[in-house]
Amino acid sequence: MAKKKFRITEKDFLLANRKASREEEIAQYGKQILFRTIKQKSKKVYDRKRLKKAGINSDDLPFYLSVRSPRP
């Protein structure tokens, strides 16, 4: 029976890199650092900076809209 060639897939490569980085992290800090403890900010909370970044101001809202009819 012929020997099968061992092929490293992309999935195997990513898993090996993650495991290596996790081991380096544990060696450096003595424990694994969890980034999941950082909570995502709720979009329902009023945030003036986010509104500024989006360019939404009360001045941007139209007060009067004129509509012209085409001339015959």
GULUM-508369 format. One record per residue: residue in three letters; x, y, z of N, C-alpha, C in turn. Coordinates in nm, 4 decimals, always signed. Each point is the difference from the previous one (the first is absolute). Example, Ala and Ser with C-alpha at 12.3 -4.5 7.8 and 13.67 -1.06 7.14 Angstrom:
2
+------+----------+----------+----------+----------+----------+----------+----------+----------+----------+
! code !      nc1 !      nc2 !      nc3 !     cac1 !     cac2 !     cac3 !      cc1 !      cc2 !      cc3 !
+------+----------+----------+----------+----------+----------+----------+----------+----------+----------+
!  ALA !  +1.3190 !  -0.5690 !  +0.7800 !  -0.0890 !  +0.1190 !  +0.0000 !  +0.0900 !  +0.1200 !  +0.0000 !
!  SER !  -0.0350 !  +0.1050 !  -0.0720 !  +0.0820 !  +0.1190 !  +0.0060 !  -0.0770 !  +0.1090 !  +0.0730 !
+------+----------+----------+----------+----------+----------+----------+----------+----------+----------+
This chain:
72
+------+----------+----------+----------+----------+----------+----------+----------+----------+----------+
! code !      nc1 !      nc2 !      nc3 !     cac1 !     cac2 !     cac3 !      cc1 !      cc2 !      cc3 !
+------+----------+----------+----------+----------+----------+----------+----------+----------+----------+
!  MET !  +0.0840 !  -0.1180 !  +0.0000 !  -0.0840 !  +0.1180 !  +0.0000 !  +0.0889 !  +0.1248 !  +0.0000 !
!  ALA !  -0.0329 !  +0.0963 !  -0.0845 !  +0.0805 !  +0.1217 !  -0.0142 !  -0.0226 !  +0.0928 !  +0.1191 !
!  LYS !  +0.1066 !  +0.0691 !  +0.0394 !  -0.0104 !  +0.0958 !  +0.1092 !  -0.0738 !  +0.1247 !  -0.0468 !
!  LYS !  -0.0875 !  +0.0505 !  +0.0847 !  -0.0683 !  +0.1250 !  -0.0330 !  +0.0894 !  +0.1164 !  +0.0402 !
!  LYS !  +0.0009 !  +0.1019 !  -0.0822 !  +0.0767 !  +0.1205 !  +0.0309 !  -0.0781 !  +0.0826 !  +0.1017 !
!  PHE !  +0.0714 !  +0.0514 !  +0.0973 !  -0.0617 !  +0.0850 !  +0.1010 !  -0.0084 !  +0.1422 !  -0.0545 !
!  ARG !  -0.1202 !  +0.0529 !  -0.0067 !  -0.0203 !  +0.1352 !  -0.0511 !  -0.0492 !  +0.0890 !  +0.1128 !
!  ILE !  +0.0599 !  +0.1155 !  +0.0112 !  -0.0421 !  +0.0970 !  +0.1003 !  -0.1017 !  +0.0924 !  -0.0656 !
!  THR !  -0.1191 !  -0.0011 !  +0.0542 !  -0.1050 !  +0.0864 !  -0.0538 !  +0.0065 !  +0.1357 !  +0.0692 !
!  GLU !  -0.0750 !  +0.0928 !  -0.0516 !  -0.0043 !  +0.1345 !  +0.0580 !  -0.0563 !  -0.0048 !  +0.1423 !
!  LYS !  -0.0974 !  -0.0861 !  +0.0211 !  -0.0608 !  -0.0149 !  +0.1319 !  +0.1031 !  -0.0499 !  +0.1018 !
!  ASP !  +0.0784 !  -0.1013 !  -0.0405 !  +0.1049 !  -0.0524 !  +0.0884 !  +0.1038 !  +0.1069 !  +0.0321 !
!  PHE !  +0.0359 !  +0.0790 !  -0.0997 !  +0.0987 !  +0.1064 !  +0.0167 !  -0.0491 !  +0.1039 !  +0.1008 !
!  LEU !  -0.1257 !  +0.0412 !  -0.0134 !  -0.0568 !  +0.0991 !  +0.0922 !  -0.0085 !  -0.0540 !  +0.1427 !
!  LEU !  -0.0417 !  -0.1260 !  +0.0132 !  -0.0086 !  -0.0598 !  +0.1331 !  +0.1368 !  -0.0073 !  +0.0668 !
!  ALA !  +0.1023 !  -0.0366 !  -0.0760 !  +0.1354 !  -0.0094 !  +0.0547 !  +0.0506 !  +0.1372 !  +0.0428 !
!  ASN !  -0.0264 !  +0.1035 !  -0.0800 !  +0.0430 !  +0.1356 !  +0.0350 !  -0.0720 !  +0.0512 !  +0.1238 !
!  ARG !  -0.1290 !  -0.0273 !  +0.0111 !  -0.0758 !  +0.0422 !  +0.1176 !  +0.0522 !  -0.0684 !  +0.1262 !
!  LYS !  +0.0290 !  -0.1288 !  -0.0113 !  +0.0503 !  -0.0741 !  +0.1154 !  +0.1363 !  +0.0543 !  +0.0423 !
!  ALA !  +0.0866 !  +0.0290 !  -0.0980 !  +0.1328 !  +0.0531 !  +0.0307 !  -0.0093 !  +0.1376 !  +0.0649 !
!  SER !  -0.0872 !  +0.0867 !  -0.0508 !  -0.0132 !  +0.1339 !  +0.0573 !  -0.0591 !  -0.0071 !  +0.1402 !
!  ARG !  -0.0926 !  -0.0936 !  +0.0218 !  -0.0581 !  -0.0184 !  +0.1328 !  +0.1067 !  -0.0453 !  +0.0996 !
!  GLU !  +0.0862 !  -0.0937 !  -0.0425 !  +0.1073 !  -0.0483 !  +0.0868 !  +0.1011 !  +0.1106 !  +0.0311 !
!  GLU !  +0.0325 !  +0.0835 !  -0.0990 !  +0.0898 !  +0.1139 !  +0.0221 !  -0.0617 !  +0.0982 !  +0.1001 !
!  GLU !  -0.1291 !  +0.0240 !  -0.0136 !  -0.0715 !  +0.0916 !  +0.0885 !  +0.0024 !  -0.0511 !  +0.1439 !
!  ILE !  -0.0229 !  -0.1294 !  +0.0181 !  +0.0027 !  -0.0601 !  +0.1329 !  +0.1395 !  +0.0069 !  +0.0584 !
!  ALA !  +0.1015 !  -0.0233 !  -0.0826 !  +0.1389 !  +0.0067 !  +0.0476 !  +0.0363 !  +0.1425 !  +0.0410 !
!  GLN !  -0.0500 !  +0.0991 !  -0.0737 !  +0.0343 !  +0.1394 !  +0.0272 !  -0.0737 !  +0.0556 !  +0.1226 !
!  TYR !  -0.1312 !  -0.0252 !  +0.0080 !  -0.0814 !  +0.0604 !  +0.1051 !  -0.0351 !  -0.0958 !  +0.1143 !
!  GLY !  +0.0249 !  -0.1274 !  -0.0183 !  -0.0331 !  -0.0971 !  +0.1026 !  -0.1432 !  -0.0491 !  -0.0080 !
!  LYS !  -0.0803 !  +0.0609 !  -0.0840 !  -0.1380 !  -0.0427 !  -0.0226 !  -0.0449 !  +0.0508 !  -0.1360 !
!  GLN !  -0.1119 !  -0.0527 !  -0.0444 !  -0.0533 !  +0.0433 !  -0.1290 !  -0.0767 !  +0.1303 !  +0.0189 !
!  ILE !  +0.0241 !  +0.0958 !  -0.0887 !  -0.0685 !  +0.1282 !  +0.0055 !  -0.1344 !  -0.0147 !  -0.0715 !
!  LEU !  -0.1074 !  +0.0377 !  +0.0673 !  -0.1321 !  -0.0091 !  -0.0601 !  -0.0436 !  +0.1382 !  -0.0475 !
!  PHE !  -0.0230 !  +0.0129 !  -0.1277 !  -0.0466 !  +0.1268 !  -0.0555 !  -0.1520 !  +0.0057 !  -0.0021 !
!  ARG !  -0.0646 !  -0.1071 !  +0.0385 !  -0.1461 !  -0.0029 !  -0.0012 !  -0.0596 !  +0.0807 !  +0.1138 !
!  THR !  +0.0827 !  +0.0378 !  +0.0971 !  -0.0517 !  +0.0766 !  +0.1128 !  -0.0331 !  +0.1434 !  -0.0396 !
!  ILE !  +0.0521 !  +0.0465 !  -0.1136 !  -0.0310 !  +0.1336 !  -0.0490 !  -0.1404 !  -0.0037 !  -0.0596 !
!  LYS !  -0.0894 !  +0.0808 !  +0.0547 !  -0.1383 !  -0.0024 !  -0.0449 !  -0.0195 !  +0.0972 !  -0.1151 !
!  GLN !  -0.0877 !  -0.0378 !  -0.0899 !  -0.0314 !  +0.0854 !  -0.1135 !  -0.0972 !  +0.1078 !  +0.0460 !
!  LYS !  +0.0239 !  +0.1222 !  -0.0445 !  -0.0843 !  +0.1109 !  +0.0399 !  -0.1346 !  -0.0088 !  -0.0718 !
!  SER !  -0.1057 !  +0.0215 !  +0.0743 !  -0.1339 !  -0.0077 !  -0.0560 !  -0.0239 !  +0.1175 !  -0.0950 !
!  LYS !  -0.0641 !  -0.0274 !  -0.1112 !  -0.0294 !  +0.1052 !  -0.0970 !  -0.1197 !  +0.0845 !  +0.0434 !
!  LYS !  -0.0743 !  -0.0488 !  +0.0992 !  -0.1166 !  +0.0735 !  +0.0472 !  +0.0381 !  +0.1153 !  +0.0916 !
!  VAL !  +0.1213 !  -0.0031 !  +0.0541 !  +0.0455 !  +0.1044 !  +0.0914 !  +0.0339 !  +0.1241 !  -0.0804 !
!  TYR !  -0.0422 !  +0.1167 !  +0.0488 !  +0.0300 !  +0.1258 !  -0.0670 !  +0.1491 !  +0.0263 !  +0.0059 !
!  ASP !  +0.0605 !  +0.0229 !  -0.1149 !  +0.1437 !  +0.0231 !  -0.0066 !  +0.0258 !  +0.1141 !  -0.0979 !
!  ARG !  +0.0355 !  +0.1153 !  +0.0546 !  +0.0198 !  +0.1189 !  -0.0824 !  +0.1162 !  -0.0184 !  -0.0973 !
!  LYS !  +0.1075 !  -0.0666 !  +0.0452 !  +0.1161 !  -0.0199 !  -0.0880 !  -0.0366 !  -0.0847 !  -0.1211 !
!  ARG !  -0.0782 !  -0.1056 !  +0.0224 !  -0.0390 !  -0.0859 !  -0.1111 !  -0.0890 !  +0.0763 !  -0.0982 !
!  LEU !  -0.0896 !  +0.0841 !  +0.0538 !  -0.0860 !  +0.0793 !  -0.0871 !  +0.0810 !  +0.1002 !  -0.0808 !
!  LYS !  +0.1015 !  +0.0593 !  +0.0635 !  +0.0869 !  +0.0931 !  -0.0726 !  +0.0737 !  -0.0715 !  -0.1117 !
!  LYS !  +0.0485 !  -0.1199 !  +0.0312 !  +0.0745 !  -0.0768 !  -0.0989 !  -0.0891 !  -0.0367 !  -0.1183 !
!  ALA !  -0.1259 !  -0.0294 !  +0.0278 !  -0.0942 !  -0.0354 !  -0.1054 !  -0.0465 !  +0.1231 !  -0.0771 !
!  GLY !  +0.0236 !  +0.1207 !  +0.0547 !  -0.0383 !  +0.1227 !  -0.0684 !  -0.1457 !  +0.0337 !  +0.0180 !
!  ILE !  -0.0605 !  -0.0470 !  +0.1078 !  -0.1413 !  +0.0267 !  +0.0257 !  -0.0099 !  +0.1154 !  +0.0994 !
!  ASN !  -0.0569 !  +0.1092 !  -0.0432 !  -0.0232 !  +0.1158 !  +0.0859 !  -0.1458 !  +0.0402 !  -0.0125 !
!  SER !  -0.0487 !  +0.0767 !  +0.0940 !  -0.1375 !  +0.0482 !  -0.0110 !  -0.0105 !  +0.1024 !  -0.1139 !
!  ASP !  +0.1137 !  +0.0614 !  -0.0380 !  +0.0000 !  +0.0975 !  -0.1096 !  -0.0165 !  -0.0675 !  -0.1355 !
!  ASP !  +0.0300 !  -0.1284 !  -0.0080 !  -0.0066 !  -0.0706 !  -0.1273 !  -0.1433 !  -0.0340 !  -0.0417 !
!  LEU !  -0.0925 !  +0.0073 !  +0.0935 !  -0.1370 !  -0.0373 !  -0.0313 !  -0.0687 !  +0.1117 !  -0.0783 !
!  PRO !  -0.0713 !  -0.0330 !  -0.1065 !  -0.0663 !  +0.1035 !  -0.0810 !  -0.1271 !  +0.0507 !  +0.0689 !
!  PHE !  -0.0166 !  +0.1317 !  +0.0008 !  -0.1196 !  +0.0598 !  +0.0568 !  -0.1035 !  +0.0289 !  -0.1087 !
!  TYR !  +0.0484 !  +0.0326 !  -0.1180 !  -0.0900 !  +0.0365 !  -0.1077 !  +0.0488 !  -0.0665 !  -0.1274 !
!  LEU !  -0.0897 !  -0.0612 !  -0.0689 !  +0.0340 !  -0.0676 !  -0.1247 !  -0.0853 !  +0.0604 !  -0.1101 !
!  SER !  +0.0644 !  +0.0626 !  -0.0963 !  -0.0755 !  +0.0603 !  -0.1099 !  -0.0049 !  -0.0968 !  -0.1168 !
!  VAL !  -0.1171 !  -0.0102 !  -0.0585 !  -0.0184 !  -0.0889 !  -0.1139 !  -0.0466 !  +0.0834 !  -0.1169 !
!  ARG !  +0.0724 !  -0.0069 !  -0.1086 !  -0.0384 !  +0.0751 !  -0.1217 !  -0.0693 !  -0.0946 !  -0.0975 !
!  SER !  -0.0994 !  +0.0538 !  -0.0610 !  -0.0668 !  -0.0784 !  -0.1039 !  +0.0657 !  +0.0340 !  -0.1337 !
!  PRO !  +0.0134 !  -0.0949 !  -0.0876 !  +0.0625 !  +0.0278 !  -0.1291 !  -0.0882 !  +0.0905 !  -0.0855 !
!  ARG !  +0.0640 !  +0.0894 !  -0.0720 !  -0.0748 !  +0.0946 !  -0.0861 !  -0.0487 !  -0.0726 !  -0.1248 !
!  PRO !  -0.1243 !  +0.0309 !  -0.0393 !  -0.0535 !  -0.0667 !  -0.1218 !  +0.0565 !  +0.0556 !  -0.1279 !
+------+----------+----------+----------+----------+----------+----------+----------+----------+----------+
